[in-house]
Amino acid sequence: MERRQAIPEEQVVVAKASRAGMGWAIRAVAVLLGSVVPGLASAQSATWDALLSNSHWYVPQENLLAYATSGTSFTDPAPYAASDQTLWDLGTATNGLFSGTAVATLRPSSNPLIAITSTMSIVSGIVTDAGQIRMTFVNASSASQTIGIGQMRTISGTSYMEMQMITGNSTLLTTHWAYMAKYDPGSFTPPTLFPDGTLLSQEWRWTDGSTWQMQSDDLFAAGGVGTFTVTDYRNGYFWGPGSGPPGTAAETFTQIGSITPEGNVLFNVLIGGTLTSLTGQITGTGLTGRMALRSYDGTTFGPEAIATVVAVPEPAAIAMLAMAAVAWAAARAAGGHRSRRLAQSVCPRRACTRAA
């Protein structure tokens, strides 16, 4: 896949959810990829109407991997891999505005015969001329609301909706990033299981085992500083424990998130029953690694949070990761450029329609 220009730090956005006692209120927890600006809701454009109108979208097989976790901790119990196939059925788009339905089916990798299905209404959606996306989902059974924000991407001439998200309830949370692809349900059946060994986001594998220092007013109060460790990394997903200022609710916390090939970060934290999500960009490698993140509560942007690497795995471990990266690069070269492989995987000749 071709690398894309990083999002300006002042244009990143996120969502926040909170839990009080046993009651759980989730809103706006699906998060963006791409440049998002405050004027998104009022911007209108017919640029994408033909592509979106009366269309169907699915998660390509290479992007089916998601991680499910409890709503109280991202590390105990550990997140478990699952295949998450989400299908969108969109109606007519007019000046970038559209609505439709969504059906998500989650299958745990340990027992793929189990299927957890949820149906949602896409009560409103908008795509701006620049391809910025916002979609409001309402769960058919619980009436909980999720705001999805993303960016249209073009790979080998075909348009995709690129998204990151976390959603769920106090029992189960699911985080997922994917390139949503257009398809014809009359001639193509979307896949249901993620193929082990198919990895799409290896650029940031060096973060596995790294420790970060983070300054965040949202998470640790004004001027507060904490640390977190990435204990696990796979296909762009990462998680681990963290610690904040002693004597505060954030003294211990857990985090889970994802990094796309372009470097977009979704960073989710559980502190004392509150789920806070931030998003932004990662740059650098190793000890030069840096994340610039912001929160968003639906109306206002939070202050910038900065995370920097303070420790990386020992040289032997780094060498092993480097060897793995070289092997992965060689395999990619042998199999052709990744953009071609992705296009072949997510856009079989019979399934996808190229963007106008």
N, C-alpha and C positions, 0 to 999 in steps of 0.2 A: 504494500500500500504506500502511496505517496504521503510523505509527512506534510502536515499543514502548519500554517503560521500560528504561533501561540496567541491565545486570547489576551488582550490587554487586561492587566490586573484590575483596572477599575470597571471592567465590564463583566465580571464574574458574578454569579448569583447562586443562591441556595435556598433551602427551606428548613423549617424547624417544626418539630413535633414535641409534645409534652405529655407526661403521664402523671396523674395525681392519684395516690392510693392505688386501688385496683382498677380504677377507671382509666381508659386509654383514649386519648383524642389525637388522631393523626390528621394532619392536613398539610398539603404542599410538601410531600417528601420525595417525590420523583424529581430528579434534578437534571440540569442542563448539560449539553455539550455545545460549544460554539459561542459566539459573541451574543450577549443578551443585554438589552438596554431597557431603561425604565419605560420608554415609550412604546414597548412592544404591543401592549393591549390595544392601542389606538391606531397602530400602523396597519394599512390595508393595501393589498396588491393582488392583482390577478395573475402574477407571474407563474404561480404553481397550481392554479385552478385545474388545468387540464390533467396534470399529473395526479392530483388528489381526488378529483371528482369520481364518485362511485368506484372507488378502488379498494383493494385488499392488500394487507401488509402482514408479514410474518418475520420470525426470527430465523436467520440462516443457521445451518447446523453448526458452523464454527463458532457461533455466538450463543449457543443454547446454555452454556455453562453459567450457572448462577450459584449463589451461596445463601443458604437458609440458616437462621440462628434464632435463639430465644429472644424475647423482648426485654430481658433483664440483664443479660451479659453477652458480649460478643466473643468471650473466650471460655466460659464455663457454663454449659458444655461448649466444645469447640464448634465452629460453623461446619456445616456439612454440604458437600457438593450436591447439586441438583440440576436437572434440565428444565428450563423455563421456556415453554413455547407460548408466546403471546400473539394473538391474531387480532388485527384491526379490520373492521368493516366500515369504511367511510362513505358518507353520503355526498351530495353535491357541494362543491366548494365555490363560494362566490366572494370575490375580492379577498381571497385568502382565508375566509371564514368557513368552517365546516363542523360537522358533528357526526356521531356514529356509535358503534359499540365495540367493546374489547372483551376477549375471552382469554384468560391466562390459565395454563395448566402446568403445575409444578410436579416433577417426578424425582424423588430422591434417588441419587445414584446407587445407594446401597440396596434399594428395592424399587426399581423402575416400574413395577406393576402397580404401585400406589400412585394415584393421580389426584392431586388437590387442585380443583378447578374453581375459579372465581369469575363472575361475569360483571362487567362494568359498562356504564353508559358514558360515552364521550360527549358530555353535555355542551362543550364548546371547545373549539380549536382554532388556531390562527397561525398562518405562516406569512412572514413579511417578505418583501421583495428580496432582501438579502438572505432569506432562507432560515430566519430565526423562527423557532416553533414554540408554542405554548398550548398544552392540552389539559383540560380539566376532566378528570375521571371521577365518577361516583359509583361506589360499590352497590350492586343491586340488592344485596341482602343486609348489609350493615349501614348503608348510606354514608359511609366514611368517604372523604374526598381526598384526592391526590392530584397535585398539579405537576404535570410533566413538561419540562422545558428542554429543547434540543436544537439541533442545527441540521439542515439539509447538507449532505455531502455528495460529491460526485466521484465515482471510482470507475475507470475504464468507460466513461460516457454514460454510466447509469446512476440515477439518483437514489440515495438512501436517507432515511431518517436516523440519525445517530443519537443515542440516548444513554443516560446513566440514571439509576433510580434506587431508592430503598422504600419499601412499603410493607404494610402488614398490621399486626396488632400486638397485644401484650404476650400472646402465646407464640407467635411466629412472625419473624421479619425476614424479608427476602431482598437481597441486593443484586442488581443485574445491570450490565452494560451491553449494548448491542447496536448493530447496524440493522435497522428495520428495512426489509426489502419488499418490493411490490411483487405480487404474484396473481395468477389466474386460478381460482379454486376449481374451475371446471376441468383443468388439465394438469394440475400440480397438487400433490399432497405434502404439506409442510412436514419436515422431520420432527421427531419427538425426543430423541436422545442425543446428548452431546458425545462425540467420539473421543475417548481417552487418547491423549497423545497429540491432539490437534490444538496447538497453542497459537493464539493470534496477537497477543500483546506481550512480547518478551523484552521490549526496549527498556523496561524499568525493573528487570529482574534483579539488578544490583541492589535494590532496596531491601531484599530479603536479609534479615538479620541486623538491619541498621537501627540505630537509636537516634532520635530527633529531640531537639529542644524547641519548644513552641511558646510564643507569646500571643495570648488571645484574651482580649477583654471579655468576649462572649462566654468563653469557657471558664476562665479563672478570675474574673473581675478585673477592674482597671489595673493595668500594669502587671497582671498575674502571669507567671511562667510555669510551664509544666514540661514533662518529657513523655515520650511514648516510644515503644519498640515494635518494629515489624517482625513478628516471630514467624509469619508464614506469608508466602507470596505465590500466586498461581494465576497465569493468564490475565494479569492486570489486577487481580484482587489481592488485598493485603489485610491483615488484622493483627491484633496484639494488645497487651496491657499498657496502661499509662498511669502517671502520677502527677498530681497538681500540688498547689500550696498546702502545707500541713495544716490540719485543723479545719479545712473547708470541705464542702460536699464533694469537691473534685480531687480530694486527696488520693483517691484511687478511682480509676475509670477504665473502660475498655473501648477500643475503636475498631472499626472495619470500614473498608472503602475500596475504591477502584481507581486505576489510572489507565486511560486509553492510550493507544499508540501515539496520538498527537500530544499527550501530556496533560490532558484534562483530568482533574482530580475531584473525586467525590469522597469526602471525609466525614464519617458518621461517628458520633461519640455518645455513649451512655454514661450519664453522671447522675447518681441519686434518683433514678426513675425518670430522668429527662433525656429524650433523644434530641440531639442537636446535629444538624448537617451543615457542612460548609463545602464550598467548591471553589476551584480556581485552577492554578497551573503549577506544574513541577518543572524545574529546570536544573541543569547541572548533572553531575554524576559523582558518586562517592562522597567525599568530604565537601564537595562544592554543591551538593544537592540542596535545593531550596523549594519550599512550597509557599505560595502566596494565596490566601484563602479569604473568603468573606461569607457571612451568613445573611439570610434574607427571610423576613417574617411575613412576606406577602405584601407589605406596604413600604418598608424601609430597609436599607442596606445596613449591615452591621459594620463595625470597624474592621480594618484589615488585620488578619492574623498571619504571622510569619513563622514558619517552621524551618529549621536548618539542621543538617546532619551533624551529630557530634561524635558518632562512632560507627564504623562499618566492620564487617567480618574480618577476621585475621587474614593475612596474606595468602595462606594456603587455601582458605575457603574462597577468597577472591579469585585465585588462580583457577580453582575448580569451576567457579561461575563463568570465568572468562573462556575456559575451554568449552564449556557447554554453549556459550554464546557463539563461539567460532563454529562449533558443530552445527548449531541451529542455522547460522548464516550460510554455511556451506550447503546444508539441506535445502534452504530456501533458494539458493542460486541454482542448484541442480534441478529443482522443480519449477523454476521460472520465477519471475518477479511476483511478490506477494499480491500486488494489486490484480494481477491476472488470475492468480489462484483464488483470491477472494471473489473476484467477479465470476469465475467459473463455478464456485461453490454456491454463492448466494444468488446467482442469476443464471440458472440453466436456461438454455435457449427457449425452452417451451414455457418458462415460468414468468420471466420479467419483461417489463416494458421500459424502454429507454426514455429518459427525460426528453421533453421537447426542446 
